[in-house]
């Protein structure tokens, strides 16, 4: 059986939960710290109040010798005991006789008399204390008995702790409620904030699914905003545009290649058909057929190789390095002086560029090859290099009257050149290499006669050029 996989929560829900959890953790930490501080302050205050009351009673008993429980218990007598002890909501005062009996009955809260309390009633020294803790009616109460001295009795000073505990319990629950409210608000805020953030991510995901399903690359991509999501959308839009251009280039290349291949293939087919009657042909016709087959197969192989190179860039990748254009021009000139038996001059400065040496040499070689091929008169060809600008000048028939960029299109050939060997890809390859190096190409007719073709490349930095070595003119 296929294993069931639960769907993962959405990014928006994840953000919302993370916001809420973070708020809970922060609220818990702040609440715990607040409750701890508040509890400490409250208990310190209660301790101070109780300690002050006990010290006041002990001091009073020590200062007023001969106090009796009857005097303290008689409401009509002014014994001088602080009345605030009787008026307090949390402090309770109860008078004990010599035998430990309660001398002032009628209190709303009757305190139990423990053994330590009875011991204080028999104490001879006034102001002695004995502390303890008990429960009265389920409420926690702490009690301190203060001796009157001479075995005359004692005074119980008690503090009710229920009010303090209730206050701290209420505070704790309020902190919990506030924390829960903060978590809920944080979750809602996280839901809306995550919605704003993830909406564009959701749109990007939708566009991605449409591209993968339909194959269309011209879909609008949301790329608003300057944050990371906006940058992602812009990068994705740029990628789709480049893919669309690459697909269009491939489609156009396939159409143009099919058109260009049709002519040599048709000629080959015709000549192959003649081979079936080869024995019937006269000797000069046989020679012509074989020469045509050889020439057409060579051109077909060259065309296919250039097509593959142009469409897939199948050359071995080169690393970029400083290239002295003067040395490059001299190498190309030496090769074509032998190949074309032509006078090829070089005039170059010390320009250096950052690039791939073999690719740039091929680009310049294509320009020189065109110059020698289309000038059957054998005139000299000049190569000029100045500040990154490379020109190849010839004295041939010149360029056709078409837009300059049309000359660098794939398979474009002037009408008068269509009878000559070639595939029409030479200048297209030059443009491809130069554009990959961040440069530009140009072509124009030369004053008097001939043409000037070439390219311009960005110069290598002056300091970098010195470090790597500038080329000197050849």
BELPEJO-V671547 format. One record per residue. PHI is phi in whole degrees, 0 to 359 (none if undefined). PSI is psi in radians with two decimals (NA if undefined). D_FIRST is the distance of its C-alpha to the first C-alpha in whole Angstrom. Layout:
phi=PHI psi=PSI d_first=D_FIRST
phi=PHI psi=PSI d_first=D_FIRST
//
This chain:
phi=none psi=2.47 d_first=0
phi=294 psi=2.44 d_first=4
phi=283 psi=2.25 d_first=6
phi=283 psi=2.26 d_first=9
phi=243 psi=2.14 d_first=12
phi=290 psi=2.44 d_first=15
phi=294 psi=2.46 d_first=18
phi=285 psi=2.59 d_first=21
phi=295 psi=2.68 d_first=24
phi=291 psi=2.81 d_first=27
phi=296 psi=-0.60 d_first=30
phi=295 psi=-0.78 d_first=32
phi=295 psi=-0.67 d_first=30
phi=298 psi=-0.78 d_first=30
phi=300 psi=-0.79 d_first=34
phi=299 psi=-0.78 d_first=35
phi=295 psi=-0.71 d_first=33
phi=297 psi=-0.72 d_first=35
phi=301 psi=-0.83 d_first=38
phi=296 psi=-0.78 d_first=38
phi=297 psi=-0.74 d_first=37
phi=298 psi=-0.75 d_first=40
phi=297 psi=-0.70 d_first=42
phi=298 psi=-0.78 d_first=41
phi=297 psi=-0.77 d_first=42
phi=295 psi=-0.81 d_first=45
phi=297 psi=-0.67 d_first=46
phi=296 psi=-0.79 d_first=46
phi=297 psi=-0.84 d_first=48
phi=295 psi=-0.73 d_first=50
phi=296 psi=-0.76 d_first=50
phi=297 psi=-0.73 d_first=50
phi=295 psi=-0.76 d_first=53
phi=296 psi=-0.77 d_first=55
phi=295 psi=-0.69 d_first=55
phi=297 psi=-0.78 d_first=56
phi=294 psi=-0.77 d_first=59
phi=296 psi=-0.72 d_first=60
phi=296 psi=-0.72 d_first=60
phi=296 psi=-0.79 d_first=62
phi=297 psi=-0.73 d_first=64
phi=295 psi=-0.81 d_first=64
phi=293 psi=-0.64 d_first=65
phi=298 psi=-0.72 d_first=67
phi=295 psi=-0.76 d_first=69
phi=297 psi=-0.71 d_first=69
phi=297 psi=-0.74 d_first=70
phi=297 psi=-0.75 d_first=73
phi=299 psi=-0.81 d_first=74
phi=293 psi=-0.74 d_first=74
phi=296 psi=-0.70 d_first=76
phi=296 psi=-0.70 d_first=78
phi=295 psi=-0.76 d_first=79
phi=297 psi=-0.77 d_first=79
phi=294 psi=-0.61 d_first=82
phi=294 psi=-0.76 d_first=84
phi=293 psi=-0.76 d_first=84
phi=296 psi=-0.73 d_first=85
phi=295 psi=-0.68 d_first=88
phi=295 psi=-0.74 d_first=89
phi=294 psi=-0.65 d_first=90
phi=287 psi=-0.61 d_first=91
phi=281 psi=-0.49 d_first=93
phi=247 psi=1.46 d_first=95
phi=293 psi=2.64 d_first=96
phi=85 psi=0.20 d_first=97
phi=294 psi=2.45 d_first=94
phi=240 psi=2.73 d_first=93
phi=299 psi=-0.56 d_first=91
phi=295 psi=-0.69 d_first=93
phi=295 psi=-0.76 d_first=94
phi=289 psi=-0.55 d_first=90
phi=277 psi=-0.34 d_first=89
phi=282 psi=2.00 d_first=92
phi=294 psi=-0.33 d_first=91
phi=276 psi=-0.26 d_first=94
phi=271 psi=2.44 d_first=95
phi=260 psi=1.60 d_first=94
phi=280 psi=-0.20 d_first=93
phi=90 psi=0.07 d_first=92
phi=289 psi=2.44 d_first=88
phi=303 psi=2.15 d_first=86
phi=290 psi=-0.34 d_first=85
phi=296 psi=-0.41 d_first=82
phi=293 psi=-0.58 d_first=81
phi=279 psi=-0.46 d_first=81
phi=271 psi=-0.18 d_first=80
phi=288 psi=2.55 d_first=76
phi=280 psi=-0.43 d_first=73
phi=254 psi=-0.37 d_first=72
phi=264 psi=2.39 d_first=75
phi=233 psi=2.32 d_first=76
phi=242 psi=2.24 d_first=80
phi=225 psi=2.30 d_first=81
phi=263 psi=2.34 d_first=84
phi=247 psi=2.48 d_first=85
phi=277 psi=-3.13 d_first=88
phi=300 psi=-0.52 d_first=90
phi=267 psi=0.12 d_first=88
phi=87 psi=0.09 d_first=85
phi=280 psi=2.70 d_first=85
phi=285 psi=2.13 d_first=84
phi=270 psi=-0.44 d_first=87
phi=242 psi=1.30 d_first=86
phi=288 psi=2.86 d_first=84
phi=104 psi=0.15 d_first=82
phi=288 psi=2.56 d_first=80
phi=295 psi=-0.45 d_first=76
phi=235 psi=1.90 d_first=74
phi=270 psi=2.16 d_first=76
phi=273 psi=2.42 d_first=75
phi=290 psi=2.63 d_first=75
phi=254 psi=1.96 d_first=77
phi=271 psi=3.02 d_first=76
phi=298 psi=-0.67 d_first=78
phi=295 psi=-0.57 d_first=78
phi=292 psi=-0.73 d_first=80
phi=295 psi=-0.57 d_first=82
phi=295 psi=-0.60 d_first=83
phi=290 psi=-0.46 d_first=84
phi=291 psi=-0.44 d_first=86
phi=266 psi=-0.03 d_first=88
phi=293 psi=2.44 d_first=88
phi=278 psi=-0.53 d_first=92
phi=270 psi=2.24 d_first=91
phi=285 psi=2.61 d_first=90
phi=87 psi=0.07 d_first=87
phi=285 psi=2.66 d_first=85
phi=230 psi=2.67 d_first=81
phi=216 psi=2.16 d_first=78
phi=252 psi=2.71 d_first=75
phi=193 psi=-3.14 d_first=72
phi=221 psi=2.48 d_first=69
phi=212 psi=-3.11 d_first=68
phi=234 psi=2.35 d_first=66
phi=233 psi=2.00 d_first=68
phi=61 psi=0.61 d_first=66
phi=81 psi=-0.02 d_first=63
phi=258 psi=2.40 d_first=64
phi=284 psi=2.28 d_first=64
phi=224 psi=2.35 d_first=68
phi=253 psi=2.42 d_first=70
phi=232 psi=2.42 d_first=73
phi=230 psi=2.18 d_first=76
phi=265 psi=2.30 d_first=80
phi=246 psi=2.14 d_first=83
phi=286 psi=2.51 d_first=86
phi=273 psi=-0.27 d_first=89
phi=90 psi=2.73 d_first=91
phi=66 psi=0.32 d_first=94
phi=66 psi=0.44 d_first=92
phi=271 psi=-0.13 d_first=92
phi=133 psi=-2.88 d_first=88
phi=206 psi=2.90 d_first=85
phi=241 psi=2.18 d_first=83
phi=269 psi=2.15 d_first=80
phi=251 psi=2.08 d_first=78
phi=236 psi=2.68 d_first=74
phi=233 psi=2.17 d_first=72
phi=280 psi=2.17 d_first=69
phi=261 psi=-0.08 d_first=66
phi=298 psi=-0.67 d_first=63
phi=295 psi=-0.71 d_first=64
phi=295 psi=-0.76 d_first=63
phi=294 psi=-0.68 d_first=60
phi=296 psi=-0.74 d_first=59
phi=300 psi=-0.81 d_first=60
phi=291 psi=-0.60 d_first=58
phi=295 psi=-0.76 d_first=55
phi=299 psi=-0.73 d_first=56
phi=298 psi=-0.72 d_first=55
phi=297 psi=-0.78 d_first=52
phi=293 psi=-0.63 d_first=50
phi=295 psi=-0.68 d_first=52
phi=297 psi=-0.71 d_first=50
phi=297 psi=-0.75 d_first=47
phi=294 psi=-0.75 d_first=47
phi=297 psi=-0.74 d_first=49
phi=299 psi=-0.71 d_first=46
phi=295 psi=-0.69 d_first=43
phi=295 psi=-0.73 d_first=45
phi=297 psi=-0.72 d_first=45
phi=297 psi=-0.72 d_first=41
phi=295 psi=-0.78 d_first=41
phi=297 psi=-0.73 d_first=43
phi=297 psi=-0.70 d_first=42
phi=297 psi=-0.75 d_first=38
phi=294 psi=-0.80 d_first=40
phi=299 psi=-0.73 d_first=42
phi=298 psi=-0.63 d_first=39
phi=297 psi=-0.79 d_first=37
phi=287 psi=-0.73 d_first=40
phi=296 psi=-0.77 d_first=41
phi=296 psi=-0.59 d_first=37
phi=298 psi=-0.72 d_first=37
phi=293 psi=-0.65 d_first=40
phi=285 psi=-0.79 d_first=39
phi=277 psi=-0.20 d_first=35
phi=300 psi=-0.76 d_first=36
phi=290 psi=-0.61 d_first=37
phi=295 psi=-0.66 d_first=34
phi=296 psi=-0.71 d_first=32
phi=297 psi=-0.71 d_first=35
phi=297 psi=-0.74 d_first=34
phi=297 psi=-0.68 d_first=30
phi=296 psi=-0.79 d_first=31
phi=298 psi=-0.71 d_first=33
phi=298 psi=-0.76 d_first=31
phi=296 psi=-0.72 d_first=28
phi=296 psi=-0.70 d_first=31
phi=296 psi=-0.76 d_first=32
phi=291 psi=-0.55 d_first=29
phi=276 psi=-0.83 d_first=28
phi=269 psi=-0.45 d_first=32
phi=80 psi=0.03 d_first=33
phi=282 psi=2.33 d_first=36
phi=253 psi=0.03 d_first=38
phi=258 psi=0.44 d_first=41
phi=281 psi=2.49 d_first=39
phi=291 psi=2.36 d_first=41
phi=248 psi=2.20 d_first=40
phi=293 psi=2.07 d_first=41
phi=223 psi=0.61 d_first=43
phi=277 psi=2.74 d_first=45
phi=93 psi=2.73 d_first=46
phi=253 psi=0.09 d_first=48
phi=277 psi=-3.00 d_first=45
phi=297 psi=-0.62 d_first=42
phi=293 psi=-0.74 d_first=40
phi=297 psi=-0.70 d_first=43
phi=295 psi=-0.65 d_first=43
phi=296 psi=-0.76 d_first=40
phi=297 psi=-0.74 d_first=40
phi=296 psi=-0.73 d_first=43
phi=295 psi=-0.70 d_first=42
phi=293 psi=-0.68 d_first=39
phi=296 psi=-0.75 d_first=41
phi=298 psi=-0.72 d_first=43
phi=298 psi=-0.77 d_first=41
phi=296 psi=-0.70 d_first=40
phi=297 psi=-0.73 d_first=43
phi=293 psi=-0.70 d_first=44
phi=296 psi=-0.68 d_first=41
phi=296 psi=-0.74 d_first=42
phi=295 psi=-0.70 d_first=45
phi=297 psi=-0.71 d_first=44
phi=294 psi=-0.71 d_first=42
phi=295 psi=-0.71 d_first=45
phi=298 psi=-0.72 d_first=47
phi=295 psi=-0.72 d_first=45
phi=297 psi=-0.78 d_first=45
phi=293 psi=-0.67 d_first=49
phi=297 psi=-0.72 d_first=49
phi=297 psi=-0.74 d_first=47
phi=296 psi=-0.80 d_first=50
phi=293 psi=-0.68 d_first=53
phi=296 psi=-0.72 d_first=52
phi=300 psi=-0.69 d_first=51
phi=293 psi=-0.74 d_first=55
phi=288 psi=-0.59 d_first=56
phi=287 psi=-0.37 d_first=55
phi=297 psi=-0.68 d_first=56
phi=293 psi=-0.94 d_first=59
phi=295 psi=-0.57 d_first=59
phi=292 psi=-0.68 d_first=57
phi=296 psi=-0.74 d_first=59
phi=296 psi=-0.74 d_first=62
phi=298 psi=-0.72 d_first=60
phi=298 psi=-0.70 d_first=59
phi=295 psi=-0.80 d_first=63
phi=292 psi=-0.61 d_first=64
phi=294 psi=-0.63 d_first=62
phi=297 psi=-0.61 d_first=63
phi=292 psi=-0.47 d_first=66
phi=296 psi=-0.41 d_first=65
phi=293 psi=-0.42 d_first=65
phi=248 psi=0.50 d_first=69
phi=301 psi=-0.68 d_first=70
phi=292 psi=-0.39 d_first=72
phi=275 psi=-0.26 d_first=74
phi=280 psi=2.59 d_first=74
phi=291 psi=2.80 d_first=78
phi=305 psi=-0.75 d_first=77
phi=292 psi=-0.54 d_first=78
phi=289 psi=-0.65 d_first=75
phi=299 psi=-0.77 d_first=73
phi=298 psi=-0.71 d_first=73
phi=295 psi=-0.72 d_first=72
phi=296 psi=-0.79 d_first=69
phi=296 psi=-0.69 d_first=68
phi=295 psi=-0.72 d_first=69
phi=297 psi=-0.77 d_first=67
phi=298 psi=-0.75 d_first=64
phi=297 psi=-0.82 d_first=64
phi=296 psi=-0.75 d_first=65
phi=290 psi=-0.66 d_first=62
phi=293 psi=-0.66 d_first=60
phi=296 psi=-0.78 d_first=61
phi=295 psi=-0.65 d_first=60
phi=294 psi=-0.74 d_first=57
phi=297 psi=-0.75 d_first=56
phi=297 psi=-0.72 d_first=57
phi=296 psi=-0.78 d_first=56
phi=296 psi=-0.75 d_first=52
phi=299 psi=-0.76 d_first=53
phi=291 psi=-0.60 d_first=54
phi=297 psi=-0.81 d_first=51
phi=297 psi=-0.75 d_first=48
phi=296 psi=-0.74 d_first=50
phi=288 psi=-0.64 d_first=51
phi=276 psi=-0.55 d_first=47
phi=244 psi=-0.10 d_first=45
phi=50 psi=1.00 d_first=48
phi=278 psi=0.07 d_first=47
phi=296 psi=2.65 d_first=50
phi=297 psi=2.31 d_first=50
phi=296 psi=2.39 d_first=49
phi=250 psi=2.59 d_first=53
phi=278 psi=2.62 d_first=53
phi=282 psi=2.48 d_first=56
phi=206 psi=2.85 d_first=59
phi=297 psi=2.31 d_first=63
phi=237 psi=2.11 d_first=64
phi=278 psi=2.00 d_first=68
phi=293 psi=-0.49 d_first=69
phi=295 psi=-0.79 d_first=72
phi=295 psi=-0.66 d_first=71
phi=299 psi=-0.81 d_first=68
phi=297 psi=-0.66 d_first=70
phi=294 psi=-0.71 d_first=73
phi=297 psi=-0.77 d_first=70
phi=294 psi=-0.73 d_first=69
phi=297 psi=-0.76 d_first=73
phi=298 psi=-0.72 d_first=74
phi=296 psi=-0.74 d_first=71
phi=277 psi=-0.29 d_first=72
phi=296 psi=-0.63 d_first=76
phi=279 psi=-0.78 d_first=75
phi=292 psi=-0.76 d_first=72
phi=257 psi=-0.03 d_first=74
phi=50 psi=0.89 d_first=78
phi=230 psi=2.57 d_first=78
phi=282 psi=2.03 d_first=80
phi=236 psi=2.01 d_first=77
phi=260 psi=2.69 d_first=79
phi=230 psi=2.26 d_first=77
phi=230 psi=2.00 d_first=78
phi=217 psi=2.60 d_first=76
phi=266 psi=-2.88 d_first=76
phi=267 psi=0.53 d_first=74
phi=297 psi=2.40 d_first=71
phi=230 psi=2.53 d_first=68
phi=229 psi=2.87 d_first=64
phi=261 psi=2.08 d_first=61
phi=189 psi=-2.94 d_first=58
phi=260 psi=1.96 d_first=57
phi=303 psi=-0.83 d_first=60
phi=295 psi=-0.68 d_first=59
phi=294 psi=-0.78 d_first=58
phi=294 psi=-0.63 d_first=61
phi=294 psi=-0.65 d_first=63
phi=295 psi=-0.71 d_first=61
phi=299 psi=-0.82 d_first=62
phi=293 psi=-0.66 d_first=65
phi=297 psi=-0.66 d_first=65
phi=298 psi=-0.70 d_first=64
phi=294 psi=-0.76 d_first=67
phi=293 psi=-0.68 d_first=70
phi=299 psi=-0.74 d_first=68
phi=298 psi=-0.74 d_first=68
phi=297 psi=-0.69 d_first=72
phi=282 psi=-0.58 d_first=73
phi=289 psi=-0.69 d_first=71
phi=268 psi=0.14 d_first=73
phi=239 psi=1.48 d_first=76
phi=290 psi=-0.14 d_first=78
phi=283 psi=-0.17 d_first=81
phi=77 psi=0.39 d_first=81
phi=291 psi=2.73 d_first=81
phi=296 psi=2.69 d_first=80
phi=243 psi=2.32 d_first=77
phi=250 psi=2.37 d_first=77
phi=247 psi=2.18 d_first=74
phi=239 psi=2.33 d_first=75
phi=232 psi=2.15 d_first=73
phi=209 psi=2.06 d_first=74
phi=52 psi=0.80 d_first=72
phi=81 psi=-0.02 d_first=69
phi=261 psi=2.14 d_first=70
phi=247 psi=2.16 d_first=70
phi=238 psi=2.44 d_first=72
phi=242 psi=2.05 d_first=72
phi=247 psi=2.32 d_first=75
phi=228 psi=3.05 d_first=77
phi=240 psi=0.65 d_first=79
phi=278 psi=-2.77 d_first=78
phi=286 psi=-0.13 d_first=77
phi=90 psi=-3.11 d_first=76
phi=262 psi=2.62 d_first=72
phi=291 psi=2.79 d_first=72
phi=278 psi=1.33 d_first=72
phi=224 psi=2.82 d_first=69
phi=304 psi=2.54 d_first=67
phi=301 psi=-0.74 d_first=66
phi=293 psi=-0.37 d_first=63
phi=293 psi=-0.52 d_first=63
phi=294 psi=-0.48 d_first=64
phi=263 psi=0.17 d_first=61
phi=287 psi=2.67 d_first=58
phi=292 psi=2.38 d_first=57
phi=71 psi=0.07 d_first=58
phi=285 psi=2.30 d_first=61
phi=220 psi=2.36 d_first=65
phi=296 psi=2.61 d_first=68
phi=307 psi=-0.70 d_first=69
phi=286 psi=-0.18 d_first=72
phi=257 psi=-0.05 d_first=70
phi=290 psi=-0.37 d_first=67
phi=276 psi=-0.12 d_first=69
phi=266 psi=2.75 d_first=69
phi=294 psi=2.62 d_first=66
phi=140 psi=2.83 d_first=63
phi=250 psi=-0.19 d_first=60
phi=80 psi=0.27 d_first=61
phi=251 psi=-0.09 d_first=58
phi=301 psi=-0.94 d_first=61
phi=291 psi=-0.54 d_first=61
phi=296 psi=-0.68 d_first=58
phi=293 psi=-0.69 d_first=57
phi=302 psi=-0.85 d_first=60
phi=298 psi=-0.70 d_first=59
phi=298 psi=-0.79 d_first=55
phi=292 psi=-0.79 d_first=56
phi=294 psi=-0.76 d_first=59
phi=296 psi=-0.59 d_first=56
phi=294 psi=-0.38 d_first=54
phi=264 psi=0.17 d_first=57
phi=77 psi=0.37 d_first=57
phi=252 psi=-2.94 d_first=61
phi=221 psi=2.72 d_first=62
phi=248 psi=2.81 d_first=64
phi=207 psi=2.78 d_first=67
phi=203 psi=2.38 d_first=69
phi=204 psi=2.84 d_first=73
phi=281 psi=2.55 d_first=76
phi=269 psi=2.50 d_first=78
phi=296 psi=2.29 d_first=82
phi=98 psi=-1.24 d_first=84
phi=191 psi=2.71 d_first=81
phi=98 psi=-2.97 d_first=78
phi=220 psi=2.76 d_first=75
phi=236 psi=2.06 d_first=73
phi=236 psi=2.70 d_first=70
phi=172 psi=-2.86 d_first=68
phi=207 psi=2.85 d_first=66
phi=235 psi=2.26 d_first=66
phi=241 psi=2.60 d_first=64
phi=293 psi=2.35 d_first=64
phi=288 psi=2.65 d_first=66
phi=290 psi=2.56 d_first=65
phi=302 psi=2.57 d_first=66
phi=300 psi=-0.82 d_first=70
phi=293 psi=-0.73 d_first=69
phi=295 psi=-0.64 d_first=66
phi=296 psi=-0.68 d_first=68
phi=294 psi=-0.67 d_first=71
phi=293 psi=-0.63 d_first=68
phi=265 psi=-0.18 d_first=66
phi=99 psi=1.99 d_first=70
phi=277 psi=2.52 d_first=71
phi=282 psi=2.51 d_first=72
phi=258 psi=2.66 d_first=75
phi=300 psi=2.49 d_first=76
phi=267 psi=NA d_first=77
//
